[in-house]
C-alpha cells in the first residue's frame, strides 16, 4: 500500500459510518482529495478536531482504490478565529464551495496550479481570520474570487473591451456569460450583461494585479456598499460558469445585516 504526505485544507466532511467520516480536502500537491478519517467520531480519536472544516493539516495517507485513508494529521493552522464570527465562517465556507465546484480530484499533473490555489486559499483564510470588520472580510473574499478564477483559466477581462479591445475609460457593461467588459459601441454583441461603473472596473483591476497579502490604494476607501456590489457581481459570474448557485450564497443573504 502506497503512502504519501501532503499539506491540505479541509473543505467538507460527511459521515461514512457510525465512527468514520469522509473528509474532502484541497491538497497542495494533488488538488482535491478524499480521505477516510477512521474512528474520528470516537472521543479518544487521534484525528479529532483536525478533521473539522477549514483546518489546514500536514497529512499522511494510505492510497486506496476509491478513497485514501488518513493515517496521521498534524495541524498547521486551525483558523480558530473563523469559528467565532458568523460572517468570517460563512464567507470561508463559501470559498470552500467554490473550490469544490471547480477543482477536480487527484490532479497532481498540474502541480503549479494546485500550489497556487492552496496558497491563495490559505492566505485568504488568514486574512479573513484577521479582518477587523465586514469590509475587510469582503475585500479578502473579492480578491480570492478574482484570483481563483484567473488561476483556473476563467479570469475576467476588466480593462479592455472583449470585442474591439479598446481600453475602458468610462462606464461600460459587464457580460456574465463572456467574463468581461464591453464598451457601449460593442454592447449589442453580448448577452447577459449589466452596466458597470468605471470606478468599479478600476478597483477590480487594481485588486487583480496586486498580491493577495498587500493592500491596494482602494482598501481604505471602499465601503460595505461597494464591496457588496463587487462580491455580488463576481458571485453571479462564478454561478454562471458553474451553471448553478452556490448553496452558501443563500446563507450569506439570510445572515446579512443591514
Buried (B, 14 or more C-beta within 10 A) or exposed (E): EEEBEBBBBBBBBEEBEEEBBBBBBBBBBBBBBBBBBBBBBEEEBEBBEBBBBBBBBBBBBBEEEEBBBBBBBEBBBBBEBBBEBEBBBBBBBBBBBBBBBBBEEBBEEBEEBBBBBBEBBBBBBBBBBEBEEBBBBBBBBBBBBBBBBBBBEEBBBBBBBBBEEEEBEEBBBBBBEBBBBBBEEBBEBBEEBEEBEEEBBBBBBBBBEBEBEEEBEBBEEBEBEBBBBBBEBBBBBBBBBEEEEBEBBEBBEEEEEE
